[in-house]
Amino acid sequence: MSKLAFVLPPAAVALMALAGALVGQQQTAKELYVVTHVDFVPPNVADMAKQMAQFGVDSRKDAGCVRFEVLRSTERMNHFELLEVWRTRQDFENHLAQEHTRRFREKVQPNLGSPFDERMYNLFE
């Protein structure tokens, strides 16, 4: 008898973890969930990891930020996920316009293994 295996993409697993972590916190239908996959090419992965961590610190201070997490893959140390929850889409767009966000993206751009894979979601019940 054969068994079918279903493997969720990393972003889906990350979203499920974030949604689970937010259970019990009051949420509104207009909150925006953003999952961004970022991967870097060697040899600057260690420096890029520091940039990712600092970006998380800076972003948590932005108006409208409900939650901002930086995750690093346990299997591929050059793969990261940004898990973000914003009160509104406008708050997220304001975050994108912030100096620290623009500076971060400019710094990491030359080290990216692929473009930012940024996906936006609303909580679905």
HUNOR-V21892 format. One record per residue. N is the residue number from 0. RES is the residue in one letter. OMEGA is omega in whole degrees, -180 to 180 (none if undefined). Layout:
n = <N & N>
res = <RES & RES>
omega = <OMEGA & OMEGA>
This chain:
n = <0 & 1 & 2 & 3 & 4 & 5 & 6 & 7 & 8 & 9 & 10 & 11 & 12 & 13 & 14 & 15 & 16 & 17 & 18 & 19 & 20 & 21 & 22 & 23 & 24 & 25 & 26 & 27 & 28 & 29 & 30 & 31 & 32 & 33 & 34 & 35 & 36 & 37 & 38 & 39 & 40 & 41 & 42 & 43 & 44 & 45 & 46 & 47 & 48 & 49 & 50 & 51 & 52 & 53 & 54 & 55 & 56 & 57 & 58 & 59 & 60 & 61 & 62 & 63 & 64 & 65 & 66 & 67 & 68 & 69 & 70 & 71 & 72 & 73 & 74 & 75 & 76 & 77 & 78 & 79 & 80 & 81 & 82 & 83 & 84 & 85 & 86 & 87 & 88 & 89 & 90 & 91 & 92 & 93 & 94 & 95 & 96 & 97 & 98 & 99 & 100 & 101 & 102 & 103 & 104 & 105 & 106 & 107 & 108 & 109 & 110 & 111 & 112 & 113 & 114 & 115 & 116 & 117 & 118 & 119 & 120 & 121 & 122 & 123 & 124>
res = <M & S & K & L & A & F & V & L & P & P & A & A & V & A & L & M & A & L & A & G & A & L & V & G & Q & Q & Q & T & A & K & E & L & Y & V & V & T & H & V & D & F & V & P & P & N & V & A & D & M & A & K & Q & M & A & Q & F & G & V & D & S & R & K & D & A & G & C & V & R & F & E & V & L & R & S & T & E & R & M & N & H & F & E & L & L & E & V & W & R & T & R & Q & D & F & E & N & H & L & A & Q & E & H & T & R & R & F & R & E & K & V & Q & P & N & L & G & S & P & F & D & E & R & M & Y & N & L & F & E>
omega = <180 & 178 & 176 & 177 & 178 & -178 & 178 & 174 & -177 & -179 & 179 & 178 & 180 & 178 & 179 & 179 & -180 & 179 & 178 & 180 & -177 & 178 & -179 & 175 & -179 & -179 & 177 & -177 & -176 & 179 & -179 & 176 & -179 & 176 & -178 & 175 & 180 & 172 & -175 & 175 & 176 & 16 & -172 & -175 & -179 & 178 & 180 & 176 & 177 & 178 & 179 & -180 & 180 & 178 & 176 & 179 & -178 & -175 & 179 & 180 & -177 & 177 & 177 & 179 & 177 & -179 & 179 & -178 & 174 & 180 & 177 & 180 & 177 & -178 & 179 & -171 & 177 & 180 & -179 & 172 & 170 & 178 & -174 & 170 & -180 & 179 & -179 & 175 & 179 & 176 & 178 & 179 & 175 & 176 & 180 & -178 & -179 & 179 & -177 & 178 & 179 & 180 & 178 & -178 & 177 & -179 & -174 & -175 & -178 & -176 & -178 & 174 & 177 & 179 & 174 & 175 & -173 & -178 & -177 & -177 & 166 & 179 & -178 & -180 & none>
